[in-house]
Amino acid sequence: MMLSDVMEDYLKVIYQLQQGTDARIKTSAIAEELDVTSPTVTSMLEKLEERGLIDREKYRGVTLTDEGETVALEVVRHHRLLESYLTEHLDYDWSEVHEEADRLEHHISEDFEARVAAALEEPTVDPHGSPIPGADLEPPERREGESVTEFEEGEVVVVEEVADRDPEILSYLAEHGIEPGVELEIVEVAPFGMVTARSSGREDAVSLPESVAHHVRVARPIDAEQ
């Protein structure tokens, strides 16, 4: 099935919006994510529905069909493998790779994908902590992490994933040692959403506005959960 880059982008976005929810994805959410108008989204959803890639209910939103999910998973796999390769082998900063991978993800062959995965020794997460679908295109196990804003003062958490969309936020977080795998101590939670945290091995704490903190997903350390 030949699909345009734009169609694949829509399927990828629907897949990403479905993570962490069992609800149907609204047209408005897709429009916001892709920075297009709702009528533009509606027109594309009609095309995707005709091809059997989404299930759509008027006024209730959409979900991916099995076929649509497979396409989305392949695009996501390409994107996250490319991000990993760019950071590990081409010295890109993690704040630079998202847009580069967006440009390349639709245009690599399956052979190239396999070679990249082998060169990276079959990674399971990308530089931002997002799970990479396997070559079998089975959906990765859903992560249980929550936004760092959901935790209380004094708690220690581990960074699982950081949203990769905003280069300035990624650079700011990296500057303060906030990356996947790092332990954070929640120093203060302000009533207006500001979270102050300290990463392991650092004396200085950093204050994260809610708009930034929302991008950081964390979980309690495994030994703390037992």
KASUL-V467356 format. One record per run of one state. SS is the DSSP state (h for helix, s for strand, l for the rest). FROM is the first residue (numbers start at 1). TO is the last residue. If there is no record, write none. Layout:
# KASUL-V467356
ss: (SS & SS)
from: (FROM & FROM)
to: (TO & TO)
This chain:
# KASUL-V467356
ss: (l & h & l & s & l & h & l & h & l & s & l & s & l & h & l & h & l & h & l & s & l & s & l & s & h & l & s & l & h & l & s & l & s & l & s & l & h & l & s & l & h & l)
from: (1 & 5 & 19 & 25 & 26 & 27 & 35 & 38 & 51 & 54 & 58 & 61 & 65 & 66 & 90 & 97 & 105 & 110 & 120 & 125 & 126 & 131 & 132 & 146 & 148 & 151 & 156 & 163 & 167 & 176 & 183 & 190 & 195 & 200 & 206 & 209 & 210 & 214 & 216 & 221 & 222 & 226)
to: (4 & 18 & 24 & 25 & 26 & 34 & 37 & 50 & 53 & 57 & 60 & 64 & 65 & 89 & 96 & 104 & 109 & 119 & 124 & 125 & 130 & 131 & 145 & 147 & 150 & 155 & 162 & 166 & 175 & 182 & 189 & 194 & 199 & 205 & 208 & 209 & 213 & 215 & 220 & 221 & 225 & 226)
